[in-house]
Amino acid sequence: MRFPGLKAVLLVSACLAASAAQAETLKEALAQAYQTNPQLEAARAQLRATDENVPIQRASGLPSVSTSANYTEFLKQSSSSFISPQRSLSANVDLGVPIYSGGSVRNGIRAAETRVEAGRADLRGTESALFSQVVAAYMDVIQSEAIVGLSGNNVEVLQVNLEATSDRFEIGELTRTDVAQSASRLALARSDLRSAQANLINARENYIALVGSAPTDLQAPPPLPGLPASPDQAVDVALEYNPDLLAARERAIAAGYDIDVAGAGRLPRLEAFANSGYQNYLGTLGAVPGTGAADQTSTSAQAGLRLTLPIFQGGGVSARRRQAQANASAALEQVIATERNVIAQVRAAYSSWRAANAIIASTQAAVDAAELSLEGVRAENSIGNRQILDVLNAEQELLAARVQLVTARRNEYVAGFSLLAAMGRAEARDLGLDSEGVLYDPVVNYDRSRSILLDWQSDPDPVATSTRTVDIPAQDGEVPDEQ
């Protein structure tokens, strides 16, 4: 079950923003992070390492062939031997074919395959966590730029107020106190602007760390469809699709196979074997008098079955099995712990999302009221019914309401996306990132590694593939006029 609406909305958003010069959409930011983020690249490499556990376990059940060669110099001959060689060269080829190993190979492969599934779920979780961070960073930049714009506009308004107050003071309409109040508010507004610019720099630098490039004219994000109608609905989806919970369940299953692997150490083992040998004394083997020259070379070949039946191993096998049982118990408890965390996370995200929606509505009403109030206070001040301090307070209330509205909109979107991520519904395919390039398919590497049987085949030397940010200039707190 997927939410095609989220993919469609992001696609439309990208198309609409494509005409804007150097504009960047949320979808583009997510795609770039998906392709270049080092945290995600490291998680993919870790999953590839986990994939290799399957052929490692499988190798224990496959035939093995080995060869050996020896060159020997006999420095002292045996006094009881009639013929003693001075040197010899020997070679052997040994073949072993496991037939029965108590189920250790079969269950080891099953455990490894199950952990691969857990690793894939972990990779999905890493993607969702990264996307949640990118969305938060994206919205932080938009929020910070908006606050810088509001703060800068407030400084300009207060500068005009101070000039007007000074002019009216010069003609005797106002007092020096009115001028001082206006100057004080202007100084505080400039201080707030500096703080807002510092926050904007921090937001931009965090965006660079996650996405790998500086934010450029970020566009408004698209609406988030597919959000649940109730917390119970959200929890039901999360219990089925949350990647962290899926990974914990797979690890619990793998731990069950580990018990059988450990217990196989007390069962019989059956192996077929064959070996062939060649020996050459290099012309140094003497002859018994009257029998002629001895044969300088010899060959041999053997084949058979080898049965190993453990009788006493000092309690090591039972200890390893009890250890595996304890680890399996811990894994089962971890499933419940993860389930608890997922339920709490989903419900908290749902509550934050709904609260942010309510805050937006009430804050918008506050902004409308503050705008009307400021207009009235200014009109009353012009006829002498209000003091300058009343105008300054009204302007400050309007600024605070607008900042709160910007913050509420940011919180609503981040909480909504976090809710989708907790439900397992904010991954690459859900976001339509396949239209930005080929998505990483973990099955490709798994199938490749599973088919490799040669001992000498390896991958190229590892190199970093994510992008560095050292060449990106340090960010400033300025907002372009067109924004």
C-alpha positions as CSV (number, residue, x, y, z in Angstrom):
1,M,0.0,0.0,0.0
2,R,1.4,3.3,-1.1
3,F,0.2,6.9,-1.1
4,P,0.3,8.0,-4.8
5,G,-1.0,11.4,-3.8
6,L,2.2,12.4,-2.2
7,K,4.2,11.4,-5.2
8,A,1.9,13.3,-7.6
9,V,1.9,16.5,-5.5
10,L,5.7,16.5,-5.4
11,L,5.9,16.0,-9.1
12,V,3.5,18.8,-9.8
13,S,5.4,21.1,-7.4
14,A,8.6,20.4,-9.2
15,C,7.1,21.1,-12.6
16,L,5.5,24.4,-11.4
17,A,8.8,25.5,-9.9
18,A,10.9,24.5,-12.9
19,S,10.2,27.8,-14.6
20,A,11.6,29.8,-11.8
21,A,15.3,30.7,-12.3
22,Q,17.5,28.8,-9.9
23,A,14.5,28.0,-7.7
24,E,14.8,24.8,-5.6
25,T,11.9,22.6,-4.6
26,L,11.6,20.2,-1.7
27,K,11.6,17.3,-4.1
28,E,14.9,18.4,-5.6
29,A,16.4,18.8,-2.2
30,L,15.3,15.3,-1.1
31,A,16.6,13.8,-4.4
32,Q,20.0,15.4,-3.9
33,A,20.3,14.2,-0.3
34,Y,19.2,10.7,-1.5
35,Q,22.0,10.6,-4.1
36,T,24.9,12.3,-2.2
37,N,24.4,12.1,1.6
38,P,27.3,10.3,3.3
39,Q,25.1,8.9,6.1
40,L,22.8,7.2,3.6
41,E,25.8,6.0,1.5
42,A,27.3,4.4,4.6
43,A,24.1,2.7,5.4
44,R,24.0,1.2,1.9
45,A,27.6,0.0,2.3
46,Q,26.7,-1.6,5.6
47,L,23.8,-3.5,4.0
48,R,26.2,-4.7,1.3
49,A,28.4,-6.1,4.1
50,T,25.4,-7.8,5.6
51,D,24.6,-9.4,2.3
52,E,27.9,-11.2,2.3
53,N,26.9,-13.2,5.4
54,V,24.7,-15.3,3.2
55,P,27.4,-16.7,0.9
56,I,29.7,-16.9,4.0
57,Q,27.2,-19.2,5.7
58,R,26.5,-21.1,2.5
59,A,30.2,-21.8,1.9
60,S,30.2,-24.1,5.0
61,G,27.8,-26.5,3.1
62,L,29.6,-26.5,-0.2
63,P,32.4,-28.9,-1.4
64,S,36.0,-27.7,-0.6
65,V,39.1,-28.6,-2.6
66,S,42.6,-28.0,-1.4
67,T,46.1,-29.0,-2.5
68,S,49.4,-29.1,-0.8
69,A,53.0,-29.8,-1.9
70,N,56.1,-30.6,0.2
71,Y,59.8,-30.8,-0.7
72,T,61.8,-32.7,1.9
73,E,65.6,-33.1,2.5
74,F,66.4,-36.1,4.6
75,L,69.4,-34.9,6.6
76,K,70.0,-38.1,8.6
77,Q,69.0,-41.5,7.3
78,S,67.4,-44.1,9.5
79,S,69.9,-46.7,10.6
80,S,67.3,-49.5,10.3
81,S,66.3,-48.7,6.7
82,F,67.8,-50.7,3.8
83,I,67.0,-47.9,1.4
84,S,66.9,-44.3,2.4
85,P,66.2,-41.4,0.0
86,Q,68.0,-38.2,0.3
87,R,65.1,-36.0,-0.8
88,S,61.5,-36.2,-1.9
89,L,58.8,-34.1,-3.6
90,S,55.1,-34.8,-2.8
91,A,51.8,-33.3,-3.7
92,N,48.2,-34.0,-2.5
93,V,44.7,-33.0,-3.6
94,D,41.9,-33.2,-1.0
95,L,38.2,-33.0,-1.7
96,G,35.6,-32.7,1.1
97,V,31.8,-32.8,0.6
98,P,29.6,-32.0,3.6
99,I,26.6,-34.3,3.7
100,Y,25.0,-33.7,7.1
101,S,26.0,-31.1,9.7
102,G,23.2,-31.2,12.1
103,G,21.3,-28.4,10.4
104,S,23.9,-25.7,11.2
105,V,24.5,-24.7,7.6
106,R,20.8,-24.6,6.7
107,N,19.8,-22.6,9.8
108,G,22.9,-20.4,9.5
109,I,21.8,-19.4,5.9
110,R,18.3,-18.8,7.1
111,A,19.5,-16.5,9.9
112,A,21.8,-14.6,7.5
113,E,19.0,-14.2,4.9
114,T,16.6,-12.9,7.7
115,R,19.2,-10.4,8.8
116,V,19.5,-9.2,5.3
117,E,15.8,-8.4,5.4
118,A,16.4,-6.6,8.7
119,G,19.2,-4.7,7.1
120,R,16.9,-3.6,4.2
121,A,14.4,-2.4,6.8
122,D,17.2,-0.5,8.6
123,L,18.1,1.1,5.3
124,R,14.5,2.2,4.8
125,G,14.6,3.6,8.3
126,T,17.8,5.5,7.5
127,E,16.2,7.0,4.4
128,S,13.1,8.1,6.3
129,A,15.1,9.6,9.1
130,L,17.3,11.5,6.6
131,F,14.2,12.7,4.6
132,S,12.7,13.9,7.9
133,Q,15.9,15.9,8.7
134,V,16.0,17.4,5.2
135,V,12.3,18.4,5.4
136,A,13.0,20.0,8.8
137,A,16.1,21.8,7.5
138,Y,14.3,22.9,4.4
139,M,11.4,24.4,6.4
140,D,13.9,25.9,8.9
141,V,15.5,27.9,6.1
142,I,12.1,29.1,4.8
143,Q,11.0,30.0,8.4
144,S,14.3,31.8,9.2
145,E,14.2,33.7,5.9
146,A,10.7,34.8,6.6
147,I,11.6,35.9,10.2
148,V,14.6,37.8,8.9
149,G,12.3,39.5,6.4
150,L,9.8,40.4,9.1
151,S,12.5,41.6,11.4
152,G,14.1,43.7,8.7
153,N,10.7,45.2,7.8
154,N,10.1,46.0,11.5
155,V,13.5,47.8,11.6
156,E,12.5,49.9,8.6
157,V,9.1,50.7,10.1
158,L,10.6,51.7,13.5
159,Q,13.2,53.8,11.7
160,V,10.4,55.7,10.0
161,N,8.6,56.0,13.3
162,L,11.7,57.4,15.0
163,E,12.2,60.0,12.2
164,A,8.5,61.0,12.4
165,T,8.6,61.2,16.2
166,S,11.8,63.3,16.1
167,D,10.1,65.7,13.6
168,R,7.0,66.0,15.7
169,F,9.3,66.6,18.8
170,E,11.0,69.4,17.0
171,I,7.7,71.2,16.4
172,G,6.6,70.5,20.0
173,E,3.9,68.0,19.4
174,L,5.7,65.2,21.3
175,T,8.1,64.9,24.2
176,R,11.6,63.7,24.5
177,T,10.2,60.6,26.2
178,D,8.4,59.7,23.0
179,V,11.6,60.0,21.0
180,A,13.5,57.8,23.6
181,Q,10.8,55.1,23.4
182,S,11.0,55.0,19.6
183,A,14.8,54.9,19.7
184,S,14.7,52.1,22.3
185,R,12.3,50.0,20.2
186,L,14.4,50.5,17.1
187,A,17.6,49.4,18.9
188,L,15.8,46.2,20.2
189,A,14.5,45.6,16.7
190,R,18.0,45.8,15.2
191,S,19.2,43.3,17.9
192,D,16.3,40.9,17.0
193,L,17.3,41.2,13.3
194,R,20.8,40.2,14.1
195,S,19.6,37.2,16.1
196,A,17.3,36.2,13.2
197,Q,20.1,36.5,10.8
198,A,22.3,34.3,13.0
199,N,19.5,31.7,13.1
200,L,19.2,31.9,9.3
201,I,22.9,31.2,8.9
202,N,22.7,28.2,11.2
203,A,19.6,26.9,9.2
204,R,21.4,27.3,5.9
205,E,24.6,25.5,7.2
206,N,22.5,22.6,8.5
207,Y,20.8,22.4,5.2
208,I,24.2,22.2,3.4
209,A,25.3,19.4,5.8
210,L,22.3,17.3,4.9
211,V,21.7,18.1,1.2
212,G,25.2,18.9,0.1
213,S,24.5,22.3,-1.5
214,A,23.5,25.7,-0.4
215,P,19.8,26.5,-0.4
216,T,18.7,28.7,-3.3
217,D,15.3,30.4,-3.4
218,L,13.5,27.6,-1.7
219,Q,9.9,27.2,-2.9
220,A,6.9,26.6,-0.7
221,P,6.5,22.9,-0.1
222,P,3.5,21.0,-1.5
223,P,0.7,19.8,0.7
224,L,1.1,16.5,2.4
225,P,-1.6,14.1,1.3
226,G,-2.3,10.7,2.8
227,L,-2.3,11.9,6.4
228,P,-4.4,9.8,8.7
229,A,-7.8,10.7,10.0
230,S,-7.1,9.5,13.5
231,P,-4.2,8.3,15.7
232,D,-5.6,4.8,15.6
233,Q,-5.4,4.7,11.8
234,A,-1.9,6.0,11.9
235,V,-0.8,3.4,14.5
236,D,-2.4,0.6,12.4
237,V,-0.4,1.6,9.3
238,A,2.8,2.0,11.4
239,L,2.5,-1.4,12.9
240,E,2.5,-2.9,9.5
241,Y,5.0,-0.7,7.6
242,N,7.3,1.1,10.1
243,P,10.9,0.1,9.1
244,D,12.3,0.0,12.6
245,L,9.6,-2.3,13.8
246,L,10.0,-4.6,10.7
247,A,13.8,-4.7,11.3
248,A,13.3,-5.7,15.0
249,R,10.9,-8.5,14.0
250,E,13.3,-9.9,11.4
251,R,16.1,-9.9,14.0
252,A,13.9,-11.8,16.4
253,I,13.3,-14.5,13.7
254,A,17.0,-14.7,12.9
255,A,17.8,-15.1,16.6
256,G,15.5,-18.2,16.6
257,Y,17.6,-19.7,13.8
258,D,20.7,-19.0,15.9
259,I,19.4,-21.4,18.6
260,D,19.3,-24.3,16.1
261,V,22.8,-23.4,14.8
262,A,24.2,-23.5,18.3
263,G,22.4,-26.8,19.1
264,A,23.8,-28.5,15.9
265,G,27.2,-28.7,17.6
266,R,26.0,-31.8,19.6
267,L,24.7,-33.7,16.5
268,P,26.7,-36.1,14.2
269,R,28.4,-34.8,11.1
270,L,28.9,-36.8,8.0
271,E,31.3,-35.9,5.2
272,A,32.4,-37.5,2.0
273,F,36.1,-37.2,1.2
274,A,38.5,-38.1,-1.5
275,N,42.2,-37.4,-1.9
276,S,45.0,-38.2,-4.3
277,G,48.7,-38.1,-3.7
278,Y,51.9,-38.1,-5.7
279,Q,55.5,-38.7,-4.4
280,N,58.9,-38.5,-6.2
281,Y,62.2,-39.2,-4.5
282,L,64.1,-37.4,-7.3
283,G,66.4,-40.4,-8.1
284,T,67.7,-40.6,-4.5
285,L,65.9,-43.8,-3.4
286,G,68.5,-46.6,-3.3
287,A,67.8,-50.2,-4.0
288,V,68.0,-53.4,-1.9
289,P,70.9,-55.5,-3.0
290,G,69.9,-58.1,-5.6
291,T,66.5,-56.5,-6.3
292,G,67.4,-53.9,-8.8
293,A,66.6,-50.2,-8.8
294,A,63.7,-49.0,-6.7
295,D,60.8,-47.1,-8.2
296,Q,61.4,-43.4,-7.6
297,T,57.7,-42.3,-7.9
298,S,54.4,-43.4,-6.4
299,T,50.7,-42.3,-6.5
300,S,47.8,-43.0,-4.3
301,A,44.0,-42.3,-4.2
302,Q,41.4,-42.7,-1.5
303,A,37.7,-42.0,-1.1
304,G,35.3,-42.6,1.7
305,L,32.9,-41.3,4.3
306,R,33.8,-39.6,7.6
307,L,31.4,-39.7,10.5
308,T,32.0,-37.5,13.5
309,L,29.9,-38.1,16.6
310,P,30.5,-35.6,19.5
311,I,30.4,-37.3,22.9
312,F,31.8,-34.7,25.3
313,Q,32.8,-31.1,24.6
314,G,33.1,-29.7,28.0
315,G,29.6,-28.1,28.0
316,G,30.6,-25.6,25.3
317,V,27.8,-26.5,23.0
318,S,25.1,-26.3,25.6
319,A,26.5,-22.9,26.8
320,R,26.4,-21.5,23.2
321,R,22.8,-22.8,22.8
322,R,21.7,-21.2,26.1
323,Q,23.4,-18.0,25.0
324,A,21.5,-18.1,21.7
325,Q,18.3,-18.6,23.6
326,A,19.0,-15.6,25.9
327,N,19.8,-13.5,22.8
328,A,16.5,-14.6,21.2
329,S,14.6,-13.6,24.3
330,A,16.3,-10.2,24.2
331,A,15.3,-9.9,20.5
332,L,11.7,-10.7,21.3
333,E,11.6,-8.1,24.1
334,Q,13.2,-5.6,21.7
335,V,10.3,-6.1,19.3
336,I,7.9,-5.0,22.0
337,A,10.1,-2.1,23.0
338,T,10.3,-0.9,19.4
339,E,6.6,-1.4,19.0
340,R,6.0,0.8,22.1
341,N,8.3,3.5,20.8
342,V,6.7,3.4,17.3
343,I,3.2,3.8,18.9
344,A,4.3,6.6,21.1
345,Q,6.2,8.3,18.2
346,V,3.1,8.1,15.9
347,R,0.7,9.4,18.5
348,A,3.0,12.2,19.5
349,A,3.6,13.2,15.8
350,Y,-0.2,13.1,15.2
351,S,-0.9,15.2,18.2
352,S,1.8,17.8,17.2
353,W,0.5,17.9,13.7
354,R,-3.1,18.5,14.8
355,A,-2.0,21.1,17.4
356,A,0.0,22.9,14.8
357,N,-3.0,23.1,12.5
358,A,-5.1,24.6,15.3
359,I,-2.3,27.0,16.2
360,I,-2.1,28.2,12.5
361,A,-5.8,28.9,12.5
362,S,-5.7,30.8,15.8
363,T,-2.5,32.6,15.0
364,Q,-3.9,33.7,11.6
365,A,-6.8,35.2,13.5
366,A,-4.3,37.0,15.8
367,V,-2.4,38.4,12.8
368,D,-5.6,39.7,11.3
369,A,-6.7,41.3,14.6
370,A,-3.2,42.8,15.2
371,E,-3.2,44.3,11.7
372,L,-6.6,45.9,12.4
373,S,-5.5,47.0,15.8
374,L,-2.3,48.7,14.5
375,E,-4.2,50.5,11.8
376,G,-6.7,51.8,14.4
377,V,-3.9,52.8,16.9
378,R,-2.1,54.7,14.3
379,A,-5.2,56.6,13.2
380,E,-6.0,57.4,16.9
381,N,-2.4,58.6,17.4
382,S,-2.6,60.9,14.5
383,I,-5.4,62.8,16.2
384,G,-3.8,62.7,19.7
385,N,-6.0,60.0,21.3
386,R,-3.1,57.5,21.5
387,Q,0.5,57.8,22.6
388,I,3.6,56.7,20.6
389,L,4.1,53.8,23.1
390,D,0.7,52.5,22.1
391,V,1.8,52.5,18.4
392,L,5.0,50.8,19.3
393,N,3.2,48.1,21.3
394,A,0.8,47.5,18.5
395,E,3.6,47.1,16.0
396,Q,5.4,44.7,18.3
397,E,2.3,42.6,18.8
398,L,1.8,42.3,15.0
399,L,5.4,41.3,14.5
400,A,5.1,38.6,17.3
401,A,1.9,37.3,15.7
402,R,3.4,37.1,12.3
403,V,6.5,35.3,13.6
404,Q,4.4,32.8,15.5
405,L,2.3,32.2,12.3
406,V,5.5,31.4,10.3
407,T,6.7,29.1,13.1
408,A,3.4,27.3,13.3
409,R,3.3,26.7,9.6
410,R,6.8,25.3,9.8
411,N,5.9,23.0,12.7
412,E,2.8,21.8,11.0
413,Y,4.6,20.6,7.9
414,V,7.5,19.0,9.8
415,A,5.1,17.2,12.2
416,G,3.0,16.0,9.3
417,F,6.0,14.6,7.4
418,S,7.4,13.1,10.7
419,L,4.0,11.4,11.0
420,L,4.2,9.9,7.5
421,A,7.8,8.8,8.2
422,A,6.8,7.0,11.5
423,M,4.0,5.3,9.5
424,G,6.6,4.0,7.0
425,R,5.1,6.2,4.3
426,A,7.9,8.8,3.6
427,E,10.5,6.8,1.6
428,A,12.0,7.4,-1.8
429,R,9.3,5.8,-3.9
430,D,6.5,7.5,-1.8
431,L,8.2,10.8,-2.6
432,G,8.5,10.2,-6.3
433,L,12.3,10.3,-6.3
434,D,12.4,7.7,-9.0
435,S,11.7,10.5,-11.5
436,E,14.9,12.2,-10.4
437,G,17.1,9.2,-11.2
438,V,17.5,5.5,-10.6
439,L,16.7,4.5,-7.0
440,Y,19.1,2.3,-5.1
441,D,18.0,-1.3,-5.2
442,P,19.6,-3.4,-2.5
443,V,18.5,-6.7,-4.2
444,V,20.9,-6.1,-7.1
445,N,24.0,-6.4,-4.8
446,Y,22.4,-9.3,-2.9
447,D,21.8,-11.3,-6.1
448,R,25.3,-10.6,-7.3
449,S,27.1,-11.6,-4.1
450,R,25.0,-14.7,-3.7
451,S,26.0,-16.0,-7.2
452,I,29.8,-15.6,-6.6
453,L,31.5,-18.9,-5.9
454,L,35.1,-18.0,-6.8
455,D,37.5,-17.3,-3.9
456,W,39.5,-14.7,-5.9
457,Q,36.6,-12.4,-7.0
458,S,36.4,-9.1,-5.1
459,D,35.1,-5.6,-5.5
460,P,37.1,-2.6,-6.5
461,D,38.9,-0.7,-3.7
462,P,36.5,1.4,-1.7
463,V,36.2,5.1,-2.5
464,A,33.9,7.7,-1.1
465,T,30.9,8.5,-3.4
466,S,29.1,11.2,-1.4
467,T,29.9,14.9,-2.0
468,R,31.9,17.1,0.2
469,T,30.9,20.7,1.2
470,V,34.3,22.2,1.9
471,D,34.2,24.3,-1.2
472,I,30.7,25.8,-0.5
473,P,31.1,29.4,0.8
474,A,30.1,30.3,4.3
475,Q,26.5,31.4,4.5
476,D,25.3,34.8,5.5
477,G,22.1,36.0,7.0
478,E,20.9,38.2,4.1
479,V,17.6,37.6,2.3
480,P,17.4,38.6,-1.4
481,D,14.9,41.3,-2.1
482,E,12.9,39.1,-4.4
483,Q,12.2,36.7,-1.6
